Amino acid sequence: MNVETILKNKGRDVATIAPEASVGEAVALLRRKGIGALVVSGDGEHVAGILSERDIVHALADRGANVVELPVSALMTPRVFTCTPEDSIADLMGQMTEQRIRHLPVIADGRLAGIVSIGDVVKIRLEEVEWEASNLRQFIASA
């Protein structure tokens, strides 16, 4: 299985926010969409950074409530790990574990083509394990 499999199931919609938008706007968007991270992009196609709930919580602890007035660019993580539609689920699990990240924007032909979360990876892996177990049960029953 690969990233394309996940995107076919969940869709390619990515919540983005401009670097100059306020953190307050980002918080509202995260809540409205019920998601944990936003891709920071000025044009919706190229990744400038990523802003997660964790980034916001850490900034609140360090700087106080006025962080909601800062631009997203002040809190975003500018070094973004990405993947491609061809990458395997096993590769994603390894990268997410090694880098301690929960979201990977998907890049195809140099443009933003989706986003994969740790929840997406766990879901597809569970489906894969259930399919394998079902096939093994059928094989054993027919033997």
PEVEN-V386317 format. One record per residue. N is the residue number from 1. RES is the residue in three letters. SS is DSSP state (alpha for helix, beta for strand, coil for the rest). OMEGA is omega in degrees with one decimal (999 if undefined). Layout:
BEGIN
<<N	RES	SS	OMEGA> <N	RES	SS	OMEGA>>
END
This chain:
BEGIN
<<1	MET	coil	-179.8> <2	ASN	beta	-177.4> <3	VAL	alpha	179.2> <4	GLU	alpha	177.8> <5	THR	alpha	178.4> <6	ILE	alpha	-177.7> <7	LEU	alpha	177.8> <8	LYS	alpha	-179.0> <9	ASN	alpha	-173.4> <10	LYS	alpha	-177.1> <11	GLY	coil	-175.0> <12	ARG	coil	-178.8> <13	ASP	coil	179.1> <14	VAL	coil	175.4> <15	ALA	coil	179.6> <16	THR	beta	176.4> <17	ILE	beta	-179.5> <18	ALA	coil	-180.0> <19	PRO	coil	-178.2> <20	GLU	coil	176.7> <21	ALA	coil	-179.2> <22	SER	beta	176.1> <23	VAL	alpha	175.8> <24	GLY	alpha	176.4> <25	GLU	alpha	178.9> <26	ALA	alpha	178.5> <27	VAL	alpha	179.4> <28	ALA	alpha	179.8> <29	LEU	alpha	176.9> <30	LEU	alpha	-179.2> <31	ARG	alpha	-177.8> <32	ARG	alpha	-177.7> <33	LYS	alpha	-179.8> <34	GLY	coil	-177.4> <35	ILE	coil	-175.8> <36	GLY	coil	-178.4> <37	ALA	beta	176.1> <38	LEU	beta	172.1> <39	VAL	beta	179.0> <40	VAL	beta	-176.6> <41	SER	coil	177.6> <42	GLY	coil	-176.2> <43	ASP	coil	-179.7> <44	GLY	coil	-179.0> <45	GLU	coil	-176.7> <46	HIS	coil	-174.9> <47	VAL	coil	176.4> <48	ALA	coil	-178.5> <49	GLY	beta	175.7> <50	ILE	beta	179.5> <51	LEU	beta	-178.9> <52	SER	beta	174.7> <53	GLU	alpha	179.8> <54	ARG	alpha	177.8> <55	ASP	alpha	-177.8> <56	ILE	alpha	179.9> <57	VAL	alpha	179.4> <58	HIS	alpha	179.1> <59	ALA	alpha	176.8> <60	LEU	alpha	179.9> <61	ALA	alpha	-176.4> <62	ASP	alpha	-169.7> <63	ARG	alpha	-179.7> <64	GLY	coil	-172.1> <65	ALA	alpha	-178.3> <66	ASN	alpha	178.1> <67	VAL	alpha	-179.2> <68	VAL	alpha	179.0> <69	GLU	alpha	-179.2> <70	LEU	coil	173.5> <71	PRO	beta	178.2> <72	VAL	alpha	-178.6> <73	SER	alpha	-179.7> <74	ALA	alpha	-177.1> <75	LEU	coil	-174.2> <76	MET	coil	172.1> <77	THR	beta	-175.6> <78	PRO	coil	178.6> <79	ARG	coil	-174.3> <80	VAL	coil	172.6> <81	PHE	coil	-177.7> <82	THR	beta	174.8> <83	CYS	beta	177.6> <84	THR	coil	178.6> <85	PRO	coil	-178.0> <86	GLU	coil	-177.3> <87	ASP	coil	-179.1> <88	SER	beta	176.7> <89	ILE	alpha	178.4> <90	ALA	alpha	177.5> <91	ASP	alpha	179.5> <92	LEU	alpha	179.6> <93	MET	alpha	179.1> <94	GLY	alpha	-178.9> <95	GLN	alpha	-179.6> <96	MET	alpha	179.3> <97	THR	alpha	-177.4> <98	GLU	alpha	-176.5> <99	GLN	alpha	-178.2> <100	ARG	coil	179.5> <101	ILE	coil	-177.2> <102	ARG	coil	-178.2> <103	HIS	beta	177.0> <104	LEU	beta	171.8> <105	PRO	beta	179.0> <106	VAL	beta	-178.9> <107	ILE	beta	175.6> <108	ALA	beta	-178.7> <109	ASP	coil	177.1> <110	GLY	coil	-177.5> <111	ARG	beta	177.7> <112	LEU	beta	-175.4> <113	ALA	beta	-179.2> <114	GLY	beta	175.7> <115	ILE	beta	179.6> <116	VAL	beta	177.9> <117	SER	beta	177.2> <118	ILE	alpha	177.1> <119	GLY	alpha	176.9> <120	ASP	alpha	-178.5> <121	VAL	alpha	179.0> <122	VAL	alpha	-179.5> <123	LYS	alpha	-177.4> <124	ILE	alpha	178.5> <125	ARG	alpha	176.5> <126	LEU	alpha	177.7> <127	GLU	alpha	179.4> <128	GLU	alpha	179.7> <129	VAL	alpha	178.1> <130	GLU	alpha	178.5> <131	TRP	alpha	179.1> <132	GLU	alpha	-179.9> <133	ALA	alpha	178.9> <134	SER	alpha	178.5> <135	ASN	alpha	177.5> <136	LEU	alpha	178.6> <137	ARG	alpha	178.9> <138	GLN	alpha	179.1> <139	PHE	alpha	179.7> <140	ILE	alpha	-179.5> <141	ALA	alpha	-177.7> <142	SER	alpha	-177.3> <143	ALA	coil	999>>
END
